[in-house]
Amino acid sequence: MNTNEHEFAVPHFGQPIDRFVATISGEVYAAVHSASAIKSDKRAQLLAADYADPLKLRALAGQIKQHTLDHLDRYLPQAVASLERNGARVHCAADGEEARRIIGDLLQQRGAKTVVKSKSMATEEIHLNDYLATRGIESVETDLGEFILQIDGDTPSHIVTPVVHKNRRQIAQSFERHGLGAYNDEPETITRRARRFMRDRFLRADAGLTGANFLVAESGRLVLVTNEGNSRFSLSAPRLHIALVGIEKIVPADRDLGVFLNLLVRSATGQQFTAYTEFISGPRADGRPSGAEELHVVLLDNGRTDILGAEYREILRCIRCGACMNICPVYRQASGHAYRAVYPGPVGAVLTPLLAGEHFAQFADLPKACSVCGACGDACPVNIALPDLLLRLRDRAKRAHAALSARGTPPMGGFAAVATHPPLWRAALTASRLANRLPLDWLPVPPLRAWTRRRTLPEFRGGAFRQWFKQRGQQ
């Protein structure tokens, strides 16, 4: 993802998704599966209860986002002009390396040593925390989930709820291990201890660092949506506010926010409203007594314009709600870490290989981690045809030889050899009937035994068509 690996180590799980799934503990599986199912159910219930035709609203949201992408050459300069008119200073970063340098220089020039950071997938994408550490700048995650991951040296496994793979017992153990209090797994106690730790950091911070859910081209407003209020604290005491915003976060006008905020919250957390929705119009000024003294907005490309010019451009509609991964059976089984990158689930299986650019081959297996059930496309609040994009990327990987072709990939390689030789195919059909009489745990290969312990196979009934066709041909 355009990272400079000579400056710092970039986290990497280093194993394909299928091997990673075999290492997942029962606790992780239970936590991810339960939380994902609950959110999906609540989302569906709320949309059905609150709107006569949710599909029309999704279609409208998709049209607005696609219109913005199709005319980004107009809306991007408009957004820059609006931000500058509001008193913000705008910086454009072509890739992650440039964005890190810009942010690092801004902080260092102002003598900043401590940064309080609100949750931002863009900063995760460019591995900003590690980079700032190399320049002697401490970055403190203030979102509770991100804070837990930071003290554990862990990485997010979900776009919205980054710590979904941990239960409260594991979190309580982390707090005890890092000196935040004796073991207590009551959620209120965990939250109170995190708040006590954070308050001091908020007051001592030299700068606040955020992302943005939306950037309005018309007004230049940055929109932040949170449930914890940590972004508000991050911007209250520090004199400097830096916002890192992907260029795809632009929407044309303030009135469009009515569509997106309603869909985002219901799709992300199954709520009608979040606790905090902030509209940041610029730094502190006459008639605007609150806010930081300086506001810097770093607009991030990092491969987005390349995607914009390709056949996968609609993935840039994504508003990072996580609905696709909540409903995805593969994500529920595998968890976010199996995707080996910042963006997990169906959206990550599309976005990660594309953002990787020339390193596409390293992530070409991700689009294959899909059952093509279509649930992600049905759940997407901006109407992205995710199953179609996943199939296109599979085809791209095969054509580019970035991943093994079907003929060379077990078990499809064996299937291809048998299916293309009629005598072998007929023999296989006859032998397959034996599977109805054998217990599944007889399989001599341990990974296959582990797979069949949690699954049952239907009765094999193949071969009837060939017999019917043979008899039909003799008439």
Secondary structure, DSSP 8 states (H G I E B T S, - for coil): ----TTTS------S-HHHHHTT--HHHHHHHHHHHHHHHHHHHHHHHHH-S-HHHHHHHHHHHHHHHHHTHHHHHHHHHHHHHHTT-EEEEESSHHHHHHHHHHHHHHTT--EEEE---HHHHHTTHHHHHHHTT-EEEE-SHHHHHHHHHT---SSSS-TTTT--HHHHHHHHHHTTS-S----HHHHHHHHHHHHHHHHHH-SEEEE--SEEETTT--EEEEESSSHHHHHHHS-SEEEEEEEGGGEES-GGGHHHHHHHHHHHHHS-SS-SEEEEE-SSSBTTB-SS-SEEEEEEE-TTHHHHHTSTTGGGGG-----HHHHH-HHHHHH-GGGG-SSS-HHHHHHHHHHHTGGGGGGGTTGGGS----SHHHHH-TT---HHHHHHHHHHHHHHTTSS--GGGSTTHHHHHHHHT-HHHHHHHHHHHGGGGGS-GGG-SSHHHHHHHTT-------TTHHHHHHHHHHH-
